[in-house]
Amino acid sequence: MYNGGCRQNEVNFLFCCSPVFFINTMTVMLFLYGFLRRLCKSGMLHT
């Protein structure tokens, strides 16, 4: 993610420069990470 690509169009601005989108993405990633760790600890997934 670099600032130059964010000025091309509104879509790139929303996906690249929006702090709200970034925070939402990080929240989803952390939730999925914790969910997968929980599955691994319960023995449903073999890693």
PDB file of N, CA, C and O in Angstrom, chain B, residues numbered from 101:
ATOM      1  N   MET B 101       0.841  -1.196   0.000  1.00  0.00           N
ATOM      2  CA  MET B 101       0.000   0.000   0.000  1.00  0.00           C
ATOM      3  C   MET B 101       0.879   1.251   0.000  1.00  0.00           C
ATOM      4  O   MET B 101       1.634   1.496   0.941  1.00  0.00           O
ATOM      5  N   TYR B 102       0.768   2.026  -1.059  1.00  0.00           N
ATOM      6  CA  TYR B 102       1.536   3.259  -1.125  1.00  0.00           C
ATOM      7  C   TYR B 102       0.618   4.395  -1.567  1.00  0.00           C
ATOM      8  O   TYR B 102      -0.370   4.176  -2.268  1.00  0.00           O
ATOM      9  N   ASN B 103       0.962   5.613  -1.144  1.00  0.00           N
ATOM     10  CA  ASN B 103       0.076   6.749  -1.335  1.00  0.00           C
ATOM     11  C   ASN B 103      -0.174   7.047  -2.806  1.00  0.00           C
ATOM     12  O   ASN B 103      -1.257   7.514  -3.159  1.00  0.00           O
ATOM     13  N   GLY B 104       0.793   6.791  -3.667  1.00  0.00           N
ATOM     14  CA  GLY B 104       0.636   7.102  -5.078  1.00  0.00           C
ATOM     15  C   GLY B 104      -0.528   6.369  -5.712  1.00  0.00           C
ATOM     16  O   GLY B 104      -1.232   6.926  -6.554  1.00  0.00           O
ATOM     17  N   GLY B 105      -0.737   5.106  -5.310  1.00  0.00           N
ATOM     18  CA  GLY B 105      -1.807   4.325  -5.902  1.00  0.00           C
ATOM     19  C   GLY B 105      -3.170   4.720  -5.391  1.00  0.00           C
ATOM     20  O   GLY B 105      -4.182   4.338  -5.979  1.00  0.00           O
ATOM     21  N   CYS B 106      -3.223   5.480  -4.307  1.00  0.00           N
ATOM     22  CA  CYS B 106      -4.504   5.805  -3.693  1.00  0.00           C
ATOM     23  C   CYS B 106      -5.214   6.918  -4.434  1.00  0.00           C
ATOM     24  O   CYS B 106      -6.421   7.096  -4.272  1.00  0.00           O
ATOM     25  N   ARG B 107      -4.487   7.670  -5.243  1.00  0.00           N
ATOM     26  CA  ARG B 107      -5.087   8.837  -5.883  1.00  0.00           C
ATOM     27  C   ARG B 107      -5.628   8.519  -7.268  1.00  0.00           C
ATOM     28  O   ARG B 107      -6.112   9.417  -7.956  1.00  0.00           O
ATOM     29  N   GLN B 108      -5.555   7.259  -7.692  1.00  0.00           N
ATOM     30  CA  GLN B 108      -5.988   6.922  -9.041  1.00  0.00           C
ATOM     31  C   GLN B 108      -7.497   7.060  -9.188  1.00  0.00           C
ATOM     32  O   GLN B 108      -7.962   7.678 -10.145  1.00  0.00           O
ATOM     33  N   ASN B 109      -8.268   6.504  -8.266  1.00  0.00           N
ATOM     34  CA  ASN B 109      -9.724   6.606  -8.338  1.00  0.00           C
ATOM     35  C   ASN B 109     -10.324   6.406  -6.961  1.00  0.00           C
ATOM     36  O   ASN B 109      -9.611   6.127  -5.997  1.00  0.00           O
ATOM     37  N   GLU B 110     -11.625   6.548  -6.872  1.00  0.00           N
ATOM     38  CA  GLU B 110     -12.276   6.478  -5.566  1.00  0.00           C
ATOM     39  C   GLU B 110     -12.205   5.082  -4.962  1.00  0.00           C
ATOM     40  O   GLU B 110     -12.114   4.934  -3.743  1.00  0.00           O
ATOM     41  N   VAL B 111     -12.248   4.045  -5.823  1.00  0.00           N
ATOM     42  CA  VAL B 111     -12.195   2.678  -5.303  1.00  0.00           C
ATOM     43  C   VAL B 111     -10.861   2.429  -4.624  1.00  0.00           C
ATOM     44  O   VAL B 111     -10.814   1.886  -3.520  1.00  0.00           O
ATOM     45  N   ASN B 112      -9.779   2.821  -5.275  1.00  0.00           N
ATOM     46  CA  ASN B 112      -8.470   2.648  -4.659  1.00  0.00           C
ATOM     47  C   ASN B 112      -8.376   3.453  -3.367  1.00  0.00           C
ATOM     48  O   ASN B 112      -7.754   3.014  -2.400  1.00  0.00           O
ATOM     49  N   PHE B 113      -8.994   4.631  -3.355  1.00  0.00           N
ATOM     50  CA  PHE B 113      -8.952   5.446  -2.140  1.00  0.00           C
ATOM     51  C   PHE B 113      -9.662   4.726  -1.005  1.00  0.00           C
ATOM     52  O   PHE B 113      -9.175   4.707   0.126  1.00  0.00           O
ATOM     53  N   LEU B 114     -10.822   4.129  -1.306  1.00  0.00           N
ATOM     54  CA  LEU B 114     -11.570   3.449  -0.252  1.00  0.00           C
ATOM     55  C   LEU B 114     -10.796   2.247   0.272  1.00  0.00           C
ATOM     56  O   LEU B 114     -10.770   2.003   1.478  1.00  0.00           O
ATOM     57  N   PHE B 115     -10.163   1.493  -0.632  1.00  0.00           N
ATOM     58  CA  PHE B 115      -9.519   0.255  -0.210  1.00  0.00           C
ATOM     59  C   PHE B 115      -8.111   0.477   0.318  1.00  0.00           C
ATOM     60  O   PHE B 115      -7.582  -0.364   1.045  1.00  0.00           O
ATOM     61  N   CYS B 116      -7.503   1.593  -0.036  1.00  0.00           N
ATOM     62  CA  CYS B 116      -6.094   1.786   0.309  1.00  0.00           C
ATOM     63  C   CYS B 116      -5.901   2.834   1.387  1.00  0.00           C
ATOM     64  O   CYS B 116      -5.017   2.702   2.233  1.00  0.00           O
ATOM     65  N   CYS B 117      -6.722   3.878   1.364  1.00  0.00           N
ATOM     66  CA  CYS B 117      -6.470   5.018   2.245  1.00  0.00           C
ATOM     67  C   CYS B 117      -7.465   5.153   3.379  1.00  0.00           C
ATOM     68  O   CYS B 117      -7.235   5.926   4.309  1.00  0.00           O
ATOM     69  N   SER B 118      -8.567   4.418   3.326  1.00  0.00           N
ATOM     70  CA  SER B 118      -9.577   4.597   4.353  1.00  0.00           C
ATOM     71  C   SER B 118      -9.156   3.921   5.647  1.00  0.00           C
ATOM     72  O   SER B 118      -9.018   2.698   5.682  1.00  0.00           O
ATOM     73  N   PRO B 119      -8.948   4.696   6.721  1.00  0.00           N
ATOM     74  CA  PRO B 119      -8.551   4.085   7.991  1.00  0.00           C
ATOM     75  C   PRO B 119      -9.637   3.170   8.548  1.00  0.00           C
ATOM     76  O   PRO B 119      -9.338   2.191   9.231  1.00  0.00           O
ATOM     77  N   VAL B 120     -10.900   3.491   8.255  1.00  0.00           N
ATOM     78  CA  VAL B 120     -11.985   2.644   8.745  1.00  0.00           C
ATOM     79  C   VAL B 120     -11.920   1.273   8.082  1.00  0.00           C
ATOM     80  O   VAL B 120     -12.078   0.247   8.744  1.00  0.00           O
ATOM     81  N   PHE B 121     -11.686   1.259   6.766  1.00  0.00           N
ATOM     82  CA  PHE B 121     -11.557  -0.012   6.070  1.00  0.00           C
ATOM     83  C   PHE B 121     -10.377  -0.809   6.622  1.00  0.00           C
ATOM     84  O   PHE B 121     -10.475  -2.023   6.800  1.00  0.00           O
ATOM     85  N   PHE B 122      -9.268  -0.131   6.892  1.00  0.00           N
ATOM     86  CA  PHE B 122      -8.078  -0.805   7.423  1.00  0.00           C
ATOM     87  C   PHE B 122      -8.376  -1.419   8.784  1.00  0.00           C
ATOM     88  O   PHE B 122      -7.996  -2.557   9.059  1.00  0.00           O
ATOM     89  N   ILE B 123      -9.060  -0.655   9.636  1.00  0.00           N
ATOM     90  CA  ILE B 123      -9.382  -1.159  10.978  1.00  0.00           C
ATOM     91  C   ILE B 123     -10.333  -2.345  10.875  1.00  0.00           C
ATOM     92  O   ILE B 123     -10.169  -3.339  11.583  1.00  0.00           O
ATOM     93  N   ASN B 124     -11.331  -2.243   9.992  1.00  0.00           N
ATOM     94  CA  ASN B 124     -12.265  -3.354   9.817  1.00  0.00           C
ATOM     95  C   ASN B 124     -11.544  -4.593   9.320  1.00  0.00           C
ATOM     96  O   ASN B 124     -11.818  -5.704   9.775  1.00  0.00           O
ATOM     97  N   THR B 125     -10.617  -4.402   8.380  1.00  0.00           N
ATOM     98  CA  THR B 125      -9.867  -5.542   7.849  1.00  0.00           C
ATOM     99  C   THR B 125      -9.037  -6.195   8.950  1.00  0.00           C
ATOM    100  O   THR B 125      -9.009  -7.421   9.058  1.00  0.00           O
ATOM    101  N   MET B 126      -8.365  -5.391   9.764  1.00  0.00           N
ATOM    102  CA  MET B 126      -7.551  -5.941  10.844  1.00  0.00           C
ATOM    103  C   MET B 126      -8.428  -6.676  11.848  1.00  0.00           C
ATOM    104  O   MET B 126      -8.033  -7.724  12.360  1.00  0.00           O
ATOM    105  N   THR B 127      -9.608  -6.146  12.136  1.00  0.00           N
ATOM    106  CA  THR B 127     -10.507  -6.798  13.088  1.00  0.00           C
ATOM    107  C   THR B 127     -10.934  -8.154  12.565  1.00  0.00           C
ATOM    108  O   THR B 127     -10.941  -9.136  13.307  1.00  0.00           O
ATOM    109  N   VAL B 128     -11.291  -8.215  11.285  1.00  0.00           N
ATOM    110  CA  VAL B 128     -11.712  -9.489  10.694  1.00  0.00           C
ATOM    111  C   VAL B 128     -10.557 -10.481  10.698  1.00  0.00           C
ATOM    112  O   VAL B 128     -10.750 -11.657  11.010  1.00  0.00           O
ATOM    113  N   MET B 129      -9.348 -10.014  10.352  1.00  0.00           N
ATOM    114  CA  MET B 129      -8.201 -10.916  10.322  1.00  0.00           C
ATOM    115  C   MET B 129      -7.897 -11.463  11.711  1.00  0.00           C
ATOM    116  O   MET B 129      -7.606 -12.649  11.860  1.00  0.00           O
ATOM    117  N   LEU B 130      -7.960 -10.608  12.726  1.00  0.00           N
ATOM    118  CA  LEU B 130      -7.701 -11.068  14.095  1.00  0.00           C
ATOM    119  C   LEU B 130      -8.775 -12.046  14.545  1.00  0.00           C
ATOM    120  O   LEU B 130      -8.476 -13.022  15.233  1.00  0.00           O
ATOM    121  N   PHE B 131     -10.028 -11.793  14.161  1.00  0.00           N
ATOM    122  CA  PHE B 131     -11.111 -12.705  14.534  1.00  0.00           C
ATOM    123  C   PHE B 131     -10.903 -14.069  13.893  1.00  0.00           C
ATOM    124  O   PHE B 131     -11.048 -15.098  14.554  1.00  0.00           O
ATOM    125  N   LEU B 132     -10.561 -14.082  12.598  1.00  0.00           N
ATOM    126  CA  LEU B 132     -10.338 -15.351  11.911  1.00  0.00           C
ATOM    127  C   LEU B 132      -9.127 -16.072  12.493  1.00  0.00           C
ATOM    128  O   LEU B 132      -9.139 -17.296  12.625  1.00  0.00           O
ATOM    129  N   TYR B 133      -8.084 -15.322  12.844  1.00  0.00           N
ATOM    130  CA  TYR B 133      -6.888 -15.931  13.419  1.00  0.00           C
ATOM    131  C   TYR B 133      -7.219 -16.603  14.745  1.00  0.00           C
ATOM    132  O   TYR B 133      -6.807 -17.737  14.993  1.00  0.00           O
ATOM    133  N   GLY B 134      -7.969 -15.896  15.602  1.00  0.00           N
ATOM    134  CA  GLY B 134      -8.353 -16.482  16.881  1.00  0.00           C
ATOM    135  C   GLY B 134      -9.262 -17.686  16.696  1.00  0.00           C
ATOM    136  O   GLY B 134      -9.164 -18.663  17.439  1.00  0.00           O
ATOM    137  N   PHE B 135     -10.160 -17.617  15.693  1.00  0.00           N
ATOM    138  CA  PHE B 135     -11.070 -18.726  15.431  1.00  0.00           C
ATOM    139  C   PHE B 135     -10.295 -19.962  14.977  1.00  0.00           C
ATOM    140  O   PHE B 135     -10.583 -21.073  15.423  1.00  0.00           O
ATOM    141  N   LEU B 136      -9.312 -19.773  14.093  1.00  0.00           N
ATOM    142  CA  LEU B 136      -8.512 -20.903  13.623  1.00  0.00           C
ATOM    143  C   LEU B 136      -7.679 -21.479  14.754  1.00  0.00           C
ATOM    144  O   LEU B 136      -7.524 -22.696  14.856  1.00  0.00           O
ATOM    145  N   ARG B 137      -7.139 -20.612  15.607  1.00  0.00           N
ATOM    146  CA  ARG B 137      -6.361 -21.117  16.745  1.00  0.00           C
ATOM    147  C   ARG B 137      -7.243 -21.941  17.667  1.00  0.00           C
ATOM    148  O   ARG B 137      -6.805 -22.952  18.215  1.00  0.00           O
ATOM    149  N   ARG B 138      -8.489 -21.508  17.840  1.00  0.00           N
ATOM    150  CA  ARG B 138      -9.412 -22.244  18.706  1.00  0.00           C
ATOM    151  C   ARG B 138      -9.709 -23.615  18.101  1.00  0.00           C
ATOM    152  O   ARG B 138      -9.785 -24.615  18.815  1.00  0.00           O
ATOM    153  N   LEU B 139      -9.876 -23.652  16.769  1.00  0.00           N
ATOM    154  CA  LEU B 139     -10.117 -24.938  16.106  1.00  0.00           C
ATOM    155  C   LEU B 139      -8.910 -25.857  16.266  1.00  0.00           C
ATOM    156  O   LEU B 139      -9.056 -27.055  16.507  1.00  0.00           O
ATOM    157  N   CYS B 140      -7.724 -25.284  16.131  1.00  0.00           N
ATOM    158  CA  CYS B 140      -6.519 -26.105  16.259  1.00  0.00           C
ATOM    159  C   CYS B 140      -6.395 -26.654  17.681  1.00  0.00           C
ATOM    160  O   CYS B 140      -6.032 -27.815  17.869  1.00  0.00           O
ATOM    161  N   LYS B 141      -6.692 -25.834  18.666  1.00  0.00           N
ATOM    162  CA  LYS B 141      -6.568 -26.278  20.057  1.00  0.00           C
ATOM    163  C   LYS B 141      -7.594 -27.359  20.382  1.00  0.00           C
ATOM    164  O   LYS B 141      -7.339 -28.229  21.215  1.00  0.00           O
ATOM    165  N   SER B 142      -8.761 -27.304  19.721  1.00  0.00           N
ATOM    166  CA  SER B 142      -9.796 -28.297  20.003  1.00  0.00           C
ATOM    167  C   SER B 142      -9.534 -29.595  19.252  1.00  0.00           C
ATOM    168  O   SER B 142     -10.230 -30.589  19.460  1.00  0.00           O
ATOM    169  N   GLY B 143      -8.519 -29.587  18.373  1.00  0.00           N
ATOM    170  CA  GLY B 143      -8.144 -30.812  17.676  1.00  0.00           C
ATOM    171  C   GLY B 143      -8.924 -31.069  16.402  1.00  0.00           C
ATOM    172  O   GLY B 143      -8.792 -32.140  15.810  1.00  0.00           O
ATOM    173  N   MET B 144      -9.746 -30.100  15.955  1.00  0.00           N
ATOM    174  CA  MET B 144     -10.511 -30.296  14.731  1.00  0.00           C
ATOM    175  C   MET B 144      -9.637 -30.136  13.500  1.00  0.00           C
ATOM    176  O   MET B 144      -9.907 -30.732  12.457  1.00  0.00           O
ATOM    177  N   LEU B 145      -8.579 -29.324  13.620  1.00  0.00           N
ATOM    178  CA  LEU B 145      -7.651 -29.130  12.507  1.00  0.00           C
ATOM    179  C   LEU B 145      -6.293 -29.693  12.896  1.00  0.00           C
ATOM    180  O   LEU B 145      -5.862 -29.562  14.041  1.00  0.00           O
ATOM    181  N   HIS B 146      -5.636 -30.307  11.953  1.00  0.00           N
ATOM    182  CA  HIS B 146      -4.299 -30.838  12.197  1.00  0.00           C
ATOM    183  C   HIS B 146      -3.303 -29.978  11.454  1.00  0.00           C
ATOM    184  O   HIS B 146      -3.325 -29.898  10.226  1.00  0.00           O
ATOM    185  N   THR B 147      -2.413 -29.325  12.219  1.00  0.00           N
ATOM    186  CA  THR B 147      -1.420 -28.458  11.591  1.00  0.00           C
ATOM    187  C   THR B 147      -0.033 -29.006  11.817  1.00  0.00           C
ATOM    188  O   THR B 147       0.946 -28.414  11.363  1.00  0.00           O
TER     189      THR B 147
END
